[in-house]
Amino acid sequence: MSVATSHHISRYYDYYRDKEIVFTKANLKSLRIDPRQIYLKSNGGQWPCIINSSSLQQAKVIIGTSSGIFTTVQKNRSAPISIRYCFFDQNNEPIQFSVNCTVIDIKPFQDSNELALVTLSFTQRPPDDLILRIGEFIEVNENFQNRKEERIAINDNSLRLLNIPKEESYIFIAGVPRKCILKDISFGGAKAMLVGIPKFLENKAVDLRLFFIDTNEKISLPGVIKNSDFLPGRKDISIVHIEFIPDEIPMTYKFHINSYITSYQKQLIQNQINNKAAEEKAEAAAAAKKAAAEQKTADAQAVSAQQAAANPTAAN
């Protein structure tokens, strides 16, 4: 594991340990969790459960009141228990790990006699895989809210970092695909160039399509053209500003934008560190050179003084 990743993990844990994620269907998909492979383990047995929510310090699960694990924790809340998580990696290979817990609360789930909501407190810091998944998910959503308007200019470098193959794409207007050229994108929208007259494009509902190389995924970004202008010097090509519909922005898109923003920010910080180190090195070299020159002058003066003392007549 790299130093950068270790730093990321520590930062996620320090910043987000108390923040809870509710596992809606959309969130399960975004986090690539396999809900069918989540189990509670205790005293040599294991039982399936429904994971309701999780932070980096505790989890809430739903279990049947007729199950063996319910009987176990009802009889002895201090019984050793662990929860097994299961995620999929980029290659759809399962990543499984367990977290040791203690039971801190049991109550009926939505007033049901057949289901119980169990709150589990982790007895130690969870595995790095969980910290990375939960931490990044929370970071993405926070940046989506706080940095929605930060624009990413589309060029060869940004396309490479975003894993978008090319600047050309398609915008569907009234269900009809039109070729476009991306000019910039953000969490909340995009600017694109396409053939058309501005007054006939403004306020139109659109659907921007993008493809990501790393996940081999085509995504749809519904939105509205908020304003449109002619490309300078042309009367047949428009520059349109699209505002995405917030609730319909795919998490895959958010993850890619967040990855670019945080990577770019890290690079700026690293450049600042490197520049400062270079300046300090140059200052140290200059100081050493100055000290050496001063020492050389002092030595020359000392030699001259010794020679003068040894031959006072010549000095007169």
C-alpha positions as CSV (number, residue, x, y, z in Angstrom):
1,M,0.0,0.0,0.0
2,S,1.4,3.4,-1.0
3,V,2.1,6.2,1.4
4,A,-0.5,8.3,-0.4
5,T,-3.1,5.6,0.0
6,S,-2.2,5.2,3.7
7,H,-2.6,9.0,4.1
8,H,-6.0,8.8,2.4
9,I,-7.1,6.1,4.7
10,S,-6.1,7.9,7.8
11,R,-7.7,11.1,6.6
12,Y,-11.0,9.3,5.7
13,Y,-11.1,7.6,9.1
14,D,-10.3,10.9,11.0
15,Y,-12.8,13.0,9.1
16,Y,-15.7,10.6,8.4
17,R,-15.7,7.9,11.2
18,D,-19.0,9.1,12.7
19,K,-20.8,9.7,9.4
20,E,-23.4,7.0,8.6
21,I,-24.4,5.8,5.1
22,V,-27.9,4.3,4.7
23,F,-27.8,1.5,2.2
24,T,-30.5,2.3,-0.3
25,K,-30.6,0.3,-3.5
26,A,-28.7,3.1,-5.3
27,N,-26.0,3.3,-2.6
28,L,-25.5,-0.4,-2.6
29,K,-24.9,-0.3,-6.3
30,S,-22.6,2.7,-6.1
31,L,-20.5,1.0,-3.4
32,R,-20.6,-2.3,-5.2
33,I,-21.8,-4.2,-2.2
34,D,-23.2,-7.7,-2.6
35,P,-26.1,-7.6,0.0
36,R,-26.6,-11.4,-0.4
37,Q,-23.2,-12.0,1.1
38,I,-23.5,-10.0,4.3
39,Y,-23.5,-12.3,7.3
40,L,-23.3,-12.2,11.1
41,K,-21.0,-14.7,12.7
42,S,-21.1,-15.8,16.3
43,N,-20.0,-19.0,18.3
44,G,-19.0,-20.8,15.1
45,G,-22.2,-20.1,13.2
46,Q,-23.2,-17.6,10.6
47,W,-26.5,-16.1,9.6
48,P,-27.6,-13.9,6.7
49,C,-28.7,-10.4,7.5
50,I,-29.8,-7.2,5.7
51,I,-27.4,-4.4,6.2
52,N,-29.3,-1.2,6.9
53,S,-26.5,1.3,7.4
54,S,-22.9,1.6,8.3
55,S,-20.3,4.1,9.5
56,L,-16.7,3.5,10.3
57,Q,-17.5,2.8,13.9
58,Q,-20.8,0.9,13.8
59,A,-23.3,-0.9,11.6
60,K,-27.1,-1.5,11.8
61,V,-28.5,-4.8,10.4
62,I,-31.9,-6.3,10.2
63,I,-32.4,-9.9,11.3
64,G,-35.3,-12.3,11.7
65,T,-36.5,-12.8,15.2
66,S,-36.8,-16.5,14.6
67,S,-33.1,-16.8,13.6
68,G,-30.4,-18.4,15.7
69,I,-28.4,-15.1,15.8
70,F,-31.4,-13.3,17.3
71,T,-31.6,-15.9,20.1
72,T,-27.9,-15.7,20.7
73,V,-27.7,-11.9,21.1
74,Q,-30.9,-11.8,23.1
75,K,-29.5,-14.2,25.6
76,N,-26.1,-12.7,25.8
77,R,-25.3,-9.3,24.3
78,S,-21.7,-9.7,25.2
79,A,-21.3,-12.8,23.1
80,P,-18.5,-12.5,20.5
81,I,-20.0,-11.4,17.1
82,S,-18.7,-10.1,13.8
83,I,-20.2,-8.8,10.6
84,R,-18.9,-9.9,7.2
85,Y,-18.9,-7.4,4.4
86,C,-18.7,-8.2,0.8
87,F,-17.7,-5.8,-2.0
88,F,-16.9,-6.3,-5.7
89,D,-13.6,-4.9,-7.1
90,Q,-13.2,-3.4,-10.6
91,N,-12.9,-6.9,-12.1
92,N,-16.1,-8.1,-10.3
93,E,-14.1,-10.2,-7.9
94,P,-15.4,-10.4,-4.3
95,I,-13.6,-8.6,-1.5
96,Q,-14.7,-10.1,1.8
97,F,-13.7,-9.2,5.4
98,S,-15.1,-9.4,8.9
99,V,-15.3,-6.7,11.6
100,N,-15.5,-7.7,15.3
101,C,-18.4,-6.0,17.1
102,T,-20.4,-5.8,20.3
103,V,-24.2,-5.5,20.3
104,I,-25.3,-2.1,21.7
105,D,-29.0,-2.1,20.8
106,I,-31.8,-4.4,19.7
107,K,-35.3,-3.2,18.8
108,P,-38.2,-4.2,16.5
109,F,-37.7,-3.1,13.0
110,Q,-40.6,-0.8,12.0
111,D,-42.8,-2.3,14.8
112,S,-42.5,-5.7,13.3
113,N,-42.6,-8.8,15.5
114,E,-40.7,-10.8,12.9
115,L,-37.8,-8.5,12.2
116,A,-35.3,-6.8,14.6
117,L,-32.9,-3.9,14.0
118,V,-29.5,-4.6,15.7
119,T,-26.9,-1.9,16.2
120,L,-23.3,-3.2,16.3
121,S,-20.4,-1.2,17.6
122,F,-17.0,-2.1,16.1
123,T,-14.5,-3.1,18.7
124,Q,-11.5,-1.9,16.7
125,R,-10.7,0.3,13.6
126,P,-12.2,-1.5,10.6
127,P,-10.2,-2.9,7.7
128,D,-8.7,-0.4,5.2
129,D,-11.0,-1.6,2.4
130,L,-14.1,-0.5,4.4
131,I,-12.5,2.9,5.3
132,L,-11.7,3.5,1.6
133,R,-15.2,2.6,0.3
134,I,-17.1,4.5,3.0
135,G,-14.7,7.4,3.1
136,E,-14.6,8.0,-0.6
137,F,-18.4,7.7,-0.9
138,I,-18.9,10.4,1.7
139,E,-16.2,12.6,0.2
140,V,-17.7,12.4,-3.3
141,N,-21.1,13.5,-2.0
142,E,-19.7,16.3,0.1
143,N,-17.7,17.6,-2.9
144,F,-20.8,17.2,-5.0
145,Q,-22.6,19.6,-2.7
146,N,-19.7,22.0,-2.0
147,R,-17.8,22.1,-5.3
148,K,-20.6,21.7,-7.8
149,E,-19.6,24.6,-10.0
150,E,-15.9,23.9,-10.3
151,R,-15.3,23.6,-14.0
152,I,-12.9,21.1,-15.6
153,A,-11.6,22.3,-19.0
154,I,-11.6,19.5,-21.5
155,N,-8.2,18.9,-23.0
156,D,-5.9,15.9,-23.7
157,N,-4.7,15.8,-20.1
158,S,-8.1,16.1,-18.4
159,L,-9.6,13.5,-20.8
160,R,-6.9,11.1,-19.8
161,L,-7.3,11.7,-16.1
162,L,-11.1,11.5,-16.4
163,N,-10.9,8.3,-18.4
164,I,-13.0,9.8,-21.2
165,P,-11.8,8.7,-24.6
166,K,-12.4,11.8,-26.6
167,E,-14.0,15.3,-26.5
168,E,-16.7,14.3,-29.1
169,S,-19.9,12.9,-27.7
170,Y,-23.7,13.0,-28.2
171,I,-26.5,15.1,-26.8
172,F,-30.1,13.8,-27.1
173,I,-32.5,16.7,-27.7
174,A,-36.2,15.7,-28.0
175,G,-34.9,12.1,-28.3
176,V,-32.8,13.0,-31.3
177,P,-29.0,12.4,-31.0
178,R,-26.8,15.3,-32.0
179,K,-23.0,15.3,-32.2
180,C,-21.3,17.7,-29.8
181,I,-17.8,18.6,-28.6
182,L,-17.3,18.9,-24.9
183,K,-15.7,22.2,-23.7
184,D,-15.9,21.7,-19.9
185,I,-17.7,19.6,-17.3
186,S,-18.4,19.9,-13.6
187,F,-20.4,18.0,-10.9
188,G,-23.4,20.0,-11.8
189,G,-23.3,20.6,-15.6
190,A,-21.3,20.8,-18.8
191,K,-20.5,23.2,-21.7
192,A,-20.6,21.8,-25.2
193,M,-20.5,22.9,-28.8
194,L,-23.0,21.7,-31.4
195,V,-24.7,22.7,-34.6
196,G,-27.9,24.7,-33.9
197,I,-29.4,28.2,-33.3
198,P,-29.2,29.4,-29.7
199,K,-32.9,30.6,-29.4
200,F,-34.1,27.1,-30.5
201,L,-31.9,25.4,-27.9
202,E,-32.4,27.3,-24.7
203,N,-34.5,25.6,-22.0
204,K,-34.6,22.4,-24.0
205,A,-34.5,19.1,-22.0
206,V,-31.4,17.2,-23.0
207,D,-29.5,14.0,-22.3
208,L,-25.7,14.1,-22.5
209,R,-24.0,10.8,-23.0
210,L,-20.5,9.9,-21.8
211,F,-18.3,6.8,-21.8
212,F,-15.7,6.0,-19.2
213,I,-12.9,3.8,-20.3
214,D,-11.8,2.4,-16.9
215,T,-15.3,1.1,-15.9
216,N,-16.3,0.4,-19.6
217,E,-19.5,2.2,-18.8
218,K,-21.9,4.4,-20.8
219,I,-23.8,6.9,-18.7
220,S,-26.7,9.3,-19.2
221,L,-26.8,12.8,-17.8
222,P,-30.3,14.4,-18.1
223,G,-30.4,18.1,-17.8
224,V,-31.6,21.4,-19.3
225,I,-29.8,23.9,-21.6
226,K,-29.8,27.0,-19.4
227,N,-28.3,29.4,-21.9
228,S,-26.8,29.3,-25.4
229,D,-24.7,31.6,-27.6
230,F,-23.3,31.5,-31.1
231,L,-19.7,30.4,-31.4
232,P,-17.9,33.6,-32.2
233,G,-17.6,34.0,-36.0
234,R,-20.3,31.4,-36.7
235,K,-24.0,31.6,-37.3
236,D,-24.7,27.8,-37.3
237,I,-22.8,26.6,-34.3
238,S,-23.8,27.2,-30.7
239,I,-22.1,26.9,-27.3
240,V,-24.6,25.5,-24.8
241,H,-24.5,25.5,-21.0
242,I,-26.2,22.4,-19.6
243,E,-27.4,22.1,-16.0
244,F,-27.8,18.5,-14.9
245,I,-30.8,17.3,-12.9
246,P,-29.2,16.7,-9.5
247,D,-31.2,13.6,-8.5
248,E,-30.4,11.9,-11.8
249,I,-26.6,12.3,-11.9
250,P,-25.1,8.8,-11.8
251,M,-22.7,8.1,-8.9
252,T,-20.2,6.8,-11.5
253,Y,-20.0,10.3,-12.9
254,K,-19.6,11.8,-9.5
255,F,-16.8,9.4,-8.6
256,H,-14.9,10.4,-11.8
257,I,-15.3,14.1,-11.3
258,N,-14.2,13.8,-7.6
259,S,-11.2,11.7,-8.6
260,Y,-10.1,14.4,-11.0
261,I,-10.6,17.2,-8.6
262,T,-8.9,15.5,-5.6
263,S,-6.0,14.3,-7.8
264,Y,-5.5,17.8,-9.3
265,Q,-5.6,19.3,-5.8
266,K,-3.1,16.7,-4.5
267,Q,-0.8,17.5,-7.5
268,L,-1.0,21.2,-6.7
269,I,-0.2,20.6,-3.1
270,Q,2.7,18.3,-4.1
271,N,4.0,20.9,-6.5
272,Q,3.9,23.5,-3.7
273,I,5.8,21.2,-1.5
274,N,8.4,20.5,-4.2
275,N,8.7,24.2,-5.0
276,K,9.2,25.0,-1.3
277,A,11.8,22.2,-0.9
278,A,13.6,23.5,-4.0
279,E,13.6,27.1,-2.6
280,E,14.9,25.9,0.7
281,K,17.6,23.9,-1.0
282,A,18.6,26.9,-3.1
283,E,18.6,29.1,0.0
284,A,20.8,26.6,1.9
285,A,23.2,26.3,-1.1
286,A,23.4,30.1,-1.3
287,A,24.0,30.4,2.4
288,A,26.7,27.7,2.3
289,K,28.4,29.5,-0.6
290,K,28.2,32.8,1.2
291,A,29.6,31.2,4.4
292,A,32.4,29.6,2.4
293,A,33.3,32.9,0.7
294,E,33.3,34.7,4.1
295,Q,35.5,31.9,5.5
296,K,37.9,32.2,2.6
297,T,38.1,36.0,3.1
298,A,38.7,35.5,6.9
299,D,41.4,32.9,6.2
300,A,43.1,35.3,3.7
301,Q,43.0,38.1,6.2
302,A,44.4,35.9,8.9
303,V,47.3,34.8,6.7
304,S,48.0,38.5,5.8
305,A,48.0,39.4,9.5
306,Q,50.4,36.5,10.3
307,Q,52.7,37.6,7.5
308,A,52.6,41.2,8.7
309,A,53.4,40.2,12.3
310,A,56.3,38.0,11.1
311,N,57.9,40.9,9.1
312,P,57.1,44.2,10.8
313,T,59.8,46.1,8.8
314,A,58.2,45.2,5.5
315,A,54.9,46.3,6.9
316,N,56.4,49.7,7.7
